[in-house]
Amino acid sequence: MDSRPCPGVIVGTVQRQETWDADTAQCYDMPGAGMFAPAVVGPTVDRLAGLAGTGRALEFAIGTGRIAVPLAERGVPVTGIELSRPMIDRLRAKADEATIPVVVGDMATAVAPGTYTLVYLVYNTISNLLTQPEQVACFRNAARHLVPGGRFVIELWVPELRKLPPGQQAVVWQSDPDYIALDTYDVLHQHVVSHHIRLDENGGARLARSPHRYVWPAELDLMGQLAGFELETRHADWQGAEFTAESRSHVSVYRIPANR
């Protein structure tokens, strides 16, 4: 899974605003690498700019501005909602309040001023909402910000339960000489905890953990229907690859009917 605190930051069972603390914000940005690589950011920004058209965009959980900053540079007016003040502080090193306004609050409930043609939520972040009611509320919050015909875009991973051996709860999804990452699943409550173990040259280890609630695409579509959305498209990536049973993630575009 991708939406996670930095390896090396120790995180226990904490509130979301504690998970995304000053230490995490400090090491979150990786210019030119990982999720900040041009090959990742470029297609995302291209697709979102096309969906926004000549209107305004609102990013839920804007973070340090990985997508918002280059999208604003493309001429799309961007506003953000963000729970973590340390993440906003990092964003402010790149763009001031006049360039990218940010409302401090929970993406499931916080209200940004005005209306938008596009609301987007990328890099698995809806899974940081740990209950189904919170995730439904997030859809409804997106709907209340959109003009008729406006779109809500979600990027989300597909739960990898098929990789779970019978009787086991953990899936290792990355194993390097200095880094091991695994997810442990609670299938009864649709919860998953991502564990990140960073090994140093002296034999020491640091553990970071982040909790998530996984969502199947069909459940996500029902959440959209409850909020008044229709599924417009679903692809396996930002470039528009076909979504199949083997896809590990998806980009889903929901639309509010133009005649609502």
C-alpha positions as CSV (number, residue, x, y, z in Angstrom):
1,M,0.0,0.0,0.0
2,D,1.2,3.5,-0.7
3,S,-0.5,6.0,1.6
4,R,1.7,5.9,4.7
5,P,4.0,7.8,7.1
6,C,7.7,7.8,6.5
7,P,9.6,4.7,7.4
8,G,11.6,5.4,10.6
9,V,8.8,7.4,12.3
10,I,7.4,5.4,15.2
11,V,3.6,5.4,15.1
12,G,1.4,3.4,17.4
13,T,-2.4,3.4,17.6
14,V,-3.0,7.1,17.3
15,Q,-5.4,9.7,15.8
16,R,-4.9,10.6,12.2
17,Q,-3.6,14.1,13.0
18,E,-1.0,12.5,15.2
19,T,0.1,10.1,12.5
20,W,0.8,13.0,10.2
21,D,3.0,14.9,12.7
22,A,6.0,17.2,12.3
23,D,8.5,14.3,12.0
24,T,6.4,12.7,9.2
25,A,5.9,16.0,7.4
26,Q,9.7,16.6,7.6
27,C,10.6,13.4,5.7
28,Y,7.4,13.1,3.5
29,D,8.7,15.0,0.5
30,M,11.0,13.1,-1.8
31,P,11.6,15.5,-4.8
32,G,12.0,13.5,-8.0
33,A,11.7,10.1,-6.4
34,G,8.9,7.7,-5.4
35,M,5.5,9.2,-5.5
36,F,7.2,12.6,-6.3
37,A,8.8,11.2,-9.5
38,P,7.8,13.1,-12.7
39,A,6.5,9.8,-14.1
40,V,4.0,9.6,-11.3
41,V,3.1,13.3,-10.8
42,G,3.0,14.2,-14.5
43,P,0.1,11.9,-15.6
44,T,-1.8,12.7,-12.5
45,V,-1.7,16.4,-13.1
46,D,-2.4,16.0,-16.8
47,R,-5.6,14.1,-16.0
48,L,-6.8,16.3,-13.2
49,A,-6.2,19.5,-15.3
50,G,-8.3,18.0,-18.1
51,L,-11.1,17.2,-15.7
52,A,-11.0,20.6,-14.0
53,G,-11.3,22.4,-17.3
54,T,-11.7,26.1,-16.8
55,G,-13.1,25.6,-13.3
56,R,-11.7,25.4,-9.8
57,A,-10.3,22.3,-8.0
58,L,-10.5,21.2,-4.4
59,E,-8.0,18.7,-3.0
60,F,-9.0,16.6,0.0
61,A,-6.0,15.9,2.2
62,I,-3.7,18.2,0.2
63,G,-0.7,17.3,2.3
64,T,2.5,19.0,1.3
65,G,1.2,19.9,-2.2
66,R,2.7,17.1,-4.2
67,I,-0.2,17.4,-6.8
68,A,-1.7,20.8,-5.9
69,V,1.5,22.8,-6.6
70,P,2.1,21.5,-10.1
71,L,-1.7,21.6,-10.8
72,A,-1.8,25.3,-9.8
73,E,1.2,26.0,-11.9
74,R,-0.8,24.6,-14.9
75,G,-3.3,27.4,-14.3
76,V,-5.9,25.5,-12.3
77,P,-7.1,27.4,-9.2
78,V,-6.6,24.9,-6.3
79,T,-7.9,25.0,-2.7
80,G,-7.1,22.4,-0.2
81,I,-8.5,20.7,3.0
82,E,-5.9,19.3,5.3
83,L,-6.0,17.9,8.9
84,S,-2.3,18.1,9.6
85,R,-0.8,21.5,10.4
86,P,2.8,20.3,10.0
87,M,1.9,19.1,6.5
88,I,0.4,22.5,5.7
89,D,3.6,24.1,7.0
90,R,5.6,22.1,4.4
91,L,3.2,23.2,1.7
92,R,3.7,26.8,2.7
93,A,7.4,26.6,1.8
94,K,6.2,26.0,-1.8
95,A,3.1,28.1,-2.1
96,D,1.5,30.9,0.0
97,E,-2.1,31.1,1.1
98,A,-3.0,33.4,-1.7
99,T,-1.7,30.9,-4.3
100,I,-3.2,27.8,-2.7
101,P,-5.7,28.5,0.1
102,V,-6.1,25.7,2.7
103,V,-8.8,25.0,5.2
104,V,-7.6,23.2,8.3
105,G,-10.0,20.3,9.1
106,D,-11.2,16.8,8.3
107,M,-11.8,16.0,4.7
108,A,-15.1,14.2,5.7
109,T,-16.6,17.3,7.2
110,A,-14.6,20.5,6.6
111,V,-16.1,23.0,4.2
112,A,-14.1,25.2,1.8
113,P,-15.5,28.4,0.5
114,G,-17.1,28.5,-3.0
115,T,-17.9,25.7,-5.4
116,Y,-15.7,23.6,-7.7
117,T,-15.8,21.7,-10.9
118,L,-13.4,19.1,-9.5
119,V,-12.8,17.5,-6.1
120,Y,-10.0,15.0,-5.9
121,L,-8.5,12.6,-3.4
122,V,-5.3,10.8,-4.4
123,Y,-2.8,8.2,-3.4
124,N,-5.1,6.0,-1.3
125,T,-5.9,8.7,1.2
126,I,-9.6,7.9,1.6
127,S,-8.5,4.7,3.4
128,N,-7.1,7.0,6.2
129,L,-10.8,7.4,7.2
130,L,-11.2,4.3,9.4
131,T,-15.0,3.8,9.3
132,Q,-17.5,3.3,6.6
133,P,-19.7,6.2,7.9
134,E,-16.6,8.5,7.6
135,Q,-15.9,7.4,4.1
136,V,-19.6,7.9,3.1
137,A,-19.4,11.4,4.7
138,C,-16.3,12.1,2.6
139,F,-18.3,11.5,-0.6
140,R,-21.2,13.7,0.6
141,N,-18.7,16.4,1.5
142,A,-17.3,16.2,-2.0
143,A,-20.8,16.5,-3.5
144,R,-21.7,19.6,-1.5
145,H,-18.7,21.4,-2.9
146,L,-19.3,20.6,-6.6
147,V,-21.3,22.4,-9.2
148,P,-23.9,20.4,-11.2
149,G,-21.9,18.2,-13.5
150,G,-18.8,18.4,-11.3
151,R,-16.5,15.4,-10.7
152,F,-15.0,13.6,-7.7
153,V,-11.8,11.7,-8.5
154,I,-10.5,9.0,-6.2
155,E,-7.2,7.0,-6.5
156,L,-7.2,3.9,-4.4
157,W,-5.5,0.5,-4.1
158,V,-7.3,-2.8,-4.5
159,P,-7.2,-4.9,-1.4
160,E,-4.8,-7.8,-1.9
161,L,-6.7,-10.4,0.0
162,R,-6.0,-13.1,-2.6
163,K,-2.4,-13.0,-1.5
164,L,-3.3,-14.0,2.1
165,P,-2.4,-17.7,2.8
166,P,-5.1,-19.7,4.5
167,G,-5.0,-19.0,8.3
168,Q,-2.6,-16.0,8.0
169,Q,-3.2,-12.3,8.3
170,A,-0.1,-10.7,6.7
171,V,1.1,-9.9,3.2
172,V,4.6,-8.8,2.6
173,W,4.6,-6.3,-0.3
174,Q,8.2,-5.2,-0.3
175,S,11.4,-6.8,0.9
176,D,14.8,-5.0,0.4
177,P,18.1,-5.5,2.3
178,D,17.3,-2.4,4.4
179,Y,13.5,-2.3,4.3
180,I,10.6,-4.7,4.8
181,A,7.0,-3.7,4.3
182,L,3.9,-5.7,5.1
183,D,0.2,-5.3,5.6
184,T,-1.8,-7.1,8.3
185,Y,-5.5,-7.5,7.6
186,D,-8.6,-7.6,9.9
187,V,-11.1,-9.0,7.4
188,L,-14.0,-8.8,9.8
189,H,-13.7,-5.0,10.0
190,Q,-12.0,-4.3,6.7
191,H,-9.0,-2.8,8.5
192,V,-5.4,-3.1,7.5
193,V,-2.3,-1.9,9.2
194,S,0.8,-1.1,7.1
195,H,4.1,-2.0,8.9
196,H,7.3,-0.5,7.7
197,I,10.6,-1.8,9.1
198,R,13.7,0.1,8.3
199,L,17.0,-1.7,9.1
200,D,20.2,0.3,9.7
201,E,23.8,-0.7,9.1
202,N,24.4,-1.4,12.8
203,G,21.6,-4.0,12.9
204,G,19.0,-1.7,14.5
205,A,15.5,-1.5,13.3
206,R,12.8,1.2,13.3
207,L,9.1,0.5,12.9
208,A,6.4,2.7,11.5
209,R,2.7,1.7,11.3
210,S,-0.3,3.3,9.8
211,P,-3.9,2.1,10.0
212,H,-6.4,2.1,7.1
213,R,-9.8,0.9,6.1
214,Y,-9.8,-0.9,2.8
215,V,-12.6,-0.4,0.3
216,W,-13.6,-2.6,-2.6
217,P,-14.5,-0.8,-5.9
218,A,-18.1,-2.0,-5.7
219,E,-18.5,-0.6,-2.1
220,L,-16.9,2.7,-3.3
221,D,-19.5,2.9,-6.1
222,L,-22.3,2.5,-3.5
223,M,-20.9,5.3,-1.4
224,G,-20.9,7.4,-4.5
225,Q,-24.6,6.6,-5.2
226,L,-25.6,7.5,-1.6
227,A,-24.0,10.9,-2.2
228,G,-25.7,11.4,-5.5
229,F,-22.8,10.5,-7.8
230,E,-22.7,8.3,-10.9
231,L,-19.5,6.4,-11.8
232,E,-18.3,7.9,-15.0
233,T,-15.0,6.1,-15.6
234,R,-12.6,3.7,-13.9
235,H,-9.1,2.9,-15.1
236,A,-6.1,1.1,-13.7
237,D,-3.9,4.2,-13.7
238,W,-3.9,7.9,-14.6
239,Q,-3.0,7.2,-18.2
240,G,-6.2,5.4,-18.8
241,A,-5.1,1.8,-18.8
242,E,-8.0,-0.8,-18.6
243,F,-9.1,-1.8,-15.2
244,T,-9.1,-5.6,-14.8
245,A,-9.3,-8.3,-12.2
246,E,-5.5,-8.1,-11.9
247,S,-5.3,-4.4,-11.4
248,R,-3.6,-3.4,-8.1
249,S,-5.2,0.1,-8.0
250,H,-7.7,2.3,-9.8
251,V,-8.6,5.8,-10.6
252,S,-12.3,6.3,-10.4
253,V,-14.2,9.4,-11.6
254,Y,-17.6,10.1,-10.2
255,R,-19.9,12.8,-11.5
256,I,-22.8,14.7,-10.1
257,P,-25.6,14.9,-12.7
258,A,-25.7,18.2,-14.5
259,N,-29.4,18.5,-13.9
260,R,-29.5,18.0,-10.1
